[in-house]
Amino acid sequence: RAFGKIYRRSHTTTTGATPTKHATAHPPYVSTRPSVSPHSRASSMKSTAASASASAFVSASLALIVVVFACAPFACSAAGCGGRDCNPPSPFSALMAVTSLPTTYASTGFREDWKSNMTLGHKAVIDFMGGVSGVNVYLLEPKGLDAAYEPVKRMCADSGTTQANCWSGDISNAKAGSPFYYRGMGAASCACSQTVSTGVGLYYGPGVGDTGSGLAYRAVHEYTHAVQGKFGDYVPQWLMEGGAVQMECVLSSKIPAEKNPFTGVNAVIDYAKCMESGGGGGGVIGNTMAYYASAFGKDKGLKAGEDRCCGDSCGNGYTSAVIGNDRNLYYDTGAMAIAFAVRRAKSTSAKFWTSKTEGVGFWGAIVPWGGLNYQTDHSSAVPEGMGWKKAFAKFTGDKDMTTFYAAFDAWAKTATKADMLAMLETDAAINNMTAVKIDITAPTFLAKGIEPCGTPPSTTPGATPGAPPSATLSDPSSASAPTPMTSPTPSSAPAAPGRFFVGSAACTLVFAVVLAALVN
């Protein structure tokens, strides 16, 4: 499900719906010529000169104020701190690794056994790759009475949105018994012209017929999305959704046996069986084969799964109608591509998910790219050699993502079910990995997300870092906005994009001209 995060920006409140613009009113000013007394010509000339000078000073001052207001948007919105309504980038993170369970808020009639199974799913993820701070879980029972949902209405305040009754859609679906599960609105701040994730919201509305094991799988999937948020950057959809599906299968031996949703029997399943039967209706393997058997899959391959846009907002024409069953691409083919990458790297799923060492792990090795346009860019806009593309290519040992895509597409187009099963890590290897709890204090583990401040920007791969913005900016439109982040980031971390400086250059020129006039 496409999820909308809540961001605040200067003069704009982005609420997941239509942004509300806050107009800044300026009173009209009238410049008048000073009067001259007929009885004192000499003194009036001096008075006229002084008044003219004062008038010019006032005019120049007002012009300077106008320039400041005109250029203000470049200060905290040219790069980020806002963006489009649907899935805007959130490339930086202040989320920290934890071993504790998330905070949970449940409607009053939510079943205790369901809570236990969802907690089991969350804990399985936390034990394997660590949890993250700032996660709030909202559990909405199906077909409840209005009063039952009062405890979860806090979701609006928790996420920082000013949107009234942001909970209404979820409560309406829950009352109707329409299931939903998604990672959605979470708290965020603005620092150095970039959006920084500071919290995550997970929203669960089970259906009446959902089983305990089914809810545990859902919890694994959504909590994996919460952890992915710690690593930052604008990771493509096939890695986000495919990663959550692959994690379901990595941790499948931890899921209770109660009527497994993939097999329909009361039995715990292991990694290979989950990859064969899990995911969508045809199983991860079957759905991957179905995607590459389609005309779209044969032509576009895995790369088409980078950007998942609302409608055709990407402009590439890859709508659900064109792709066909798009979950075959984003979820199942993504999961199989990750398994392929692990084998190609001669590595393990544990290293892929938990090592921050470049070339050893993927997720923890990502250094977010700060050059995204928050209005128009998607995951594919991250250049080769930067961000997630660099971390992934280093992990697999490929020259770049183009090389990896070509290798995976060539294999997947002809691979049989037996080929795909043979390519997976063994059940024994996976079970050995998941039997060991992660040490979040280990030097190879990313304990905290990367924040944007404290590092000069690099706008192109290999470019010499330039000067950072002249000031570290927080959100001036909100009195409760957090102070700018100042934690240092790795020396290779990029910061604000070049278009910030291009846009502000014109403002700087006008500013200089007006200032000169003011001084003169």
N, C-alpha and C positions, 0 to 999 in steps of 0.2 A: 504494500500500500504506500502510495506517495505520502510522505509525512512533511508537515510544515513546521519549521522551527520559529521561535519568536526572537526577533532581533530588534534592537533599538538603534536609531541613527539620528544624527543632527537634523532637526526640523522634520523628521519623518518617523512615524510609529508604524512599523511593519508588524502586523498582527496575524498573519496567515490568511487574512482576507484582503480587501483593498486597502493599500496604505493610506493613512490619513495625513495630509500635508498640513503643517502648522504655519500659517502665513505670518510674516513679521510685518506689523503695521508701522509706517513712518508718517508723521504729520507733515502736511504741506508747509513749505517755507517760502516767504515772499521777500525778495530783496528790493529795498526802496532807495531812491536817490536822496541823500541828505539835503535839507533845505538850506538856502543861503540868505542871510540877513542883508538888506540893502544898506544898512547903516554901518556895516563892518566888513568891507570887502576883503581886507588883508587877513583878518582873523578867520573869515569864512573860507578863504583859500586853504589856510592851514587846517581848518576843521574838515574841509572837503577831502583833503589828502589823507588825513587821519581816518576819516570815516570810510573812505574808499579802501584804505588798507585793511581796516577792520572787516569791511564787507567781503573783501577778497579772502581774508583769513577764514571767516565763517563759511564762505562758499567752498573753499578748499577743504576745510575740515569736514563739511557735510559730504563732499565728494569722496573723501577718504573713508568715511563711515560706510558709504554706499559700496565702495570697492571691497571693504572688509566683509560686508554681508554677502556680496556677490561671489566672493571667493570662498566663503565659509564652507560650501558643500564639498569643495575639493579637499578640505582639511580632514574630513572624517567620513566621506562617502564615495570618493573617487575610487578607492580600492575596495572598501567593504563597509561593515557595520550597517547592514541593511540588505538591500538586494531585492530580487523579485520575490513574489509571493510563494511560488511553488518550488520547494527544494533548493533554496539558495545555497551557495557554497558556505562551508564553515571550516576553513582550512587549518585553524589553530585550536589548541585545546589546553585548558588548565586542569583537566581531570587527572586525578591521582590514583595510583594502584592501591587497592585495599583488599583485605581478606574477609571483610564483614559483609553480611547480606544487605541488600538494598532496603530502604524504608518503604513499607507497604501500607496503603490505605485501601480498605475494602468496604463495599456496601454492606449493610447490616446483615443481609441474608446470604452472603457468599459462603459456600460450603467449605467447611474446615478441611475435608479431605482434598478438595481442589487446591486450597492454599498450600497444603503439605506437598503435593506433587509439583506445584509450580516452584516452591522453595527448593525442592530437590533439583529441579532443572537449573535454577540459578546457581546453586551451590556446586553443581558439577562443572559449570563454566569457571567459577571462581577458583576451584581447586586446580583446574588444569592450566589456566592462563591468567589468573588474578582477576579481581573485580575492579570496579572504578567508583570513585567518590561521586556524590551528587546525584545518585539514581533514585528516583521515586517511582514506585509501582502502584498503579491504580487498578483495582479489581472490581468489575461491575457484574453483578449476578444477572442471569437472564430472567425476564418477566417479573421484575420486582415492582413494588409499590413506589410511588414518588418519594416518600420519606426515607426509603432504604438507601437512596443514593446521595444523601446529604454529606456523608464523610468524604466522598470523592470529589465534591465540587471545589475543593481547595486547589485542584489542578491548575486553575487559572492563575491564582496568586503565586503558586510554586514556580510556574513557567515564566513569570514576569510579564505576561501579556496584559494589555489594557482592554482587551476585547471582552465585553460583557457576556457572561454565560457561555464561555468557550466550551463548556462541558455538554451543551444541549444536544449536539449530534450523537455523541457516544451514549448518553443516557437514553435518548430516543431509540437507538439501535438495540441497546440492552433490554429495554422494556419490551421491544418487539421480538426479542429472542434471536436477533440477527448477529451471528458471531463476528468478532473483530479482534485482531491482535496486531499491534504495531508499535514501533518506536516513534515517538512524536515530539511534541513541544518540550523543550528543556531550556533552562536559563542560559543566557549568553551575555557577554560584555563586549565592549569596544576598546581596543588598544592599538595604538600606532596604525590607525586606519584599517584595522583588520578585525573580523569577527572571531571571538574566542569562546568556545563552548565551556561552560562552567557547570552544567547540569544536564541530566537526561530524564525524559519521562517515558515510561513503558505503560501501555494501555491494553488491558486484557478484558474482553467481554465474551466469555465462553458461551457456546450453545447448550441447550438443555441436554443433548445427547453426547456431549464431549466426554471422553474417558480420562482417567488419571494419567495414563501414559501419553495420551495425546496432548494434554496440558503441559506435561513435563517437556515434551519435544518443543512445544510452542515457547516455553520459558527459556530453553536453551537457545533457540533461534533469536528471540528478541533481546535477551541479555548479551548475546554475542554482538549484536548491533551496538549496544551500549558500550562494550569494551572497544569496538572498532573506533568509536568516537574519540578515544584517548589518543589514538595514533595520528589523527588529523589528516590534512590534505583533502583533496576531492577525489576519493578513490572511486573507480568505475562501478557501475551497478553489478556487473558480472562477478566482481570481487566482493562487493558488499553482500549481496544476496546469496551468491554461490558460496561465499565464506561461511555464512550462517547455516546453510544447508549442509555443507561439509562438516561443520562442527556438530550438527545433530547426529551425523553418522559416526564421527570420532567418539562421541560420548554416548552412543546408543546402548552400550553395555551397562550404563548407569541408570537407564530408564526403567521404571517398574514394568512388570510383565503383564499388567492388567490390559487385556485386549489391545495388543499393539496396533496402532492405526494403519501401519503399512502392511502387516501380514494378516491381521484379523484374528490372531490366536494369542493365547496367554503364554507368551514365551519371550524372554529377553533375546534380542538379536545383536549380532556383532557388526563390525564395520562393513564388511563386504556385503552382507545381507541387506544392510540399510542402503548402501549405494545401489544395490540391485532393485530393492523394493520401495525405498524411501523417496523423499522429494514429492514431486507431483504424482498424478494418478498412474503414470506409466513407469515410475521409478526413475532415479537419477540417470542410470545407464540407458534405459529405454527412451527417455525423453531427449537425451543427448543424441542418440541415434536418429530419433524422429526429426530433430532440428536439422541435422546435416543431410537428412533425406529430402528436406523441403527445398524448393527453388530458392527461397530467401537465404536459408542457411548455407547452401552450396555456394551462393554468390557472395554473400557478405561475411560469413564466418563469425568468429568470436568477437572481433573488433566492433561489430555492430552493437554489442552489449555494453559498450563503455558508457553511453549516455542514455538515460531513461527519462524522457521529458514528459511534461504534462501536455497531452495532445501532441501537436507537432511544433512545440515551442523551440525545439532545436533547429528546425528548418531542414532536417535531413530526410523527412518523409517516413521515418521509421515508426509509424503508429502501430498500435496493437493489431489493427486490421491488416496491415501490410506484413508484419512479422508472422502473424498467425497466432499460435499459442505462445505468447511472449514469455511465459514463465519457463518454457523449455530452454530459452536462451539465457535469461537473467539468473535463474535459480539453478537449474539442473546442469546445463552445459557449463555454467560458471563453477559449480562444485567439481565437475569432472576435470575442468581445466586446471583447478588447483591441485587435484590429485596428480595430474600429468606433470605439473610444474615441480611438485615435490620429487617425483621419480626422475625428472630431467636433471634436477639439481643434485641427485644422489643424496638427498637429505631426508628429513622427517617432518611430519606435521607439527610436532612439538617445537622444532626449531623455526619452522615457518611462522608460527604464531607467537613465539615467546622471546626469540633472540633479537636484540637491538643491534647486533654486529652486522655491518654491511657485508653482503655476500654469504652470510650464515643464516640470517632470518629475513623475513619480509616486513611484517607489520611494524615491529619495533624499530626497523631501520629507516622508515620513511622520514624524510625531512620536508615538511610542507613547503610548497611553492607559493610565494606571496603575490604572484602576478595575475591573479584571477580577476576578471570583471564580474562583479557580483550580480549584474543585471543580465548579462548575455552568455557568460562562459559556463561550460559543463566539464565533466571529467576529461574529455578528449583534448581540452584546451591546454592541459599541462604539457609542456614540451618534453621531447625525448631528452633524457639525461637530467631530468629534474623530478622532484617529488616522488609519487608512487611509481612512475615509469622507471626511474633510475633504480629504486629499491628492488623492484620486481626483476628487472633485467640482471641486476647484480646477483640476485638470489639464484636465478636459473642458469646464469653464466652466458646469457645471450648478449649480443651486441646492443640490441634495443628491443622494444616491444614489437616492432614490425617483424623481426626475426622470430620471436616467440610465436606470434600469431600465425605466421606461415607454417611453422613446425606443427603446432597443434591442429590447425585446420587440415593439413595434409594427412595427419594421422587419423583424426576423428571422422573424416569423410569415408574412410574404408574400414575402420575398426569394427570388429564384431563384438558381441557381448562377451565372448571368451577373452578377446584381446583386452577389453576394458577391465574385466575382473583380474586378469593377470598383471595389469599395470598397477594395481592398488597395493598399498602397504598391507602386510599380512595382519590378520586379526590378532595374532599373538603380539606382534610389534605394537599395534595400537593399544591393546590392553595393558601392556607393560608401561607405555607412556602415561596412560590415564590413571595408573595406579600410584603415580608419584605426584604429590602436591607441589605446586610451583612455589619457589622461594622468591618473593617479590623484592627481597633485599639483595639478590644476586647482582653482581656488577654487569652481567650481560642482559639484564632485564630492564625495560623502560619503566621506571617508577612514576614518571610524570609526563604529561603531554608537553609538546613544544609550543611555547608562546612566541608572539611576533616581535616583541620589543627587545632592544639591546643589541641588535645586529644590523650593520649597514645592509641596504638592499642589494640584491643581485637580480637583475631583470631578465637576463638571458643566460642560457647555459654557458659556463666558462667565463662570464663577464667579470671584470674587476669590480668588487663591491663599491658602491657610490655612497654619498652622504645620506643619512636617514632624514626623514621629515624634520623640520626645524623644531617641532615640539611634539611631545608625546601627548596624544589627545584622548580624552575620555568623552563620553556622551554628554554634551552640554544641555540636551533637551530633557534630561531626567535628573532630578535632585538626588535620586537614590542610585545613580549609576556608579558602578565600582571604579576604584582608582585604576589607572593604567597598570598593566602588568610590566614588571621590570626584571623578571628572571632571565638570566643569560641563556642564549640558545647556541647550538653548535656553530662553529665559524662558517660553515657552509650553508647555513639557513638563509633563504632569501627573505626579503621583507617587502615593502610596498612596491607596487608595480610602476613601470616606467610611465604609464599613462597618467599617474598622479602628478609626476613632474611636468609632463607636457601640458596638462590641463592647468596646472598652477603657474606655469611660466608666463602665460598671457596676463594672469592676475598680478604677478610680480612686476611686469613691465608697467602696467597701468598704475600700480601702487607707487613705483618709483617716480613716475611722471607727476602724479598728484602730490607726493611728498616733496618733490623739488619745488613745485608751485607754492606749496604751503610754507616752506622755508624761505623762499624768495619774498 
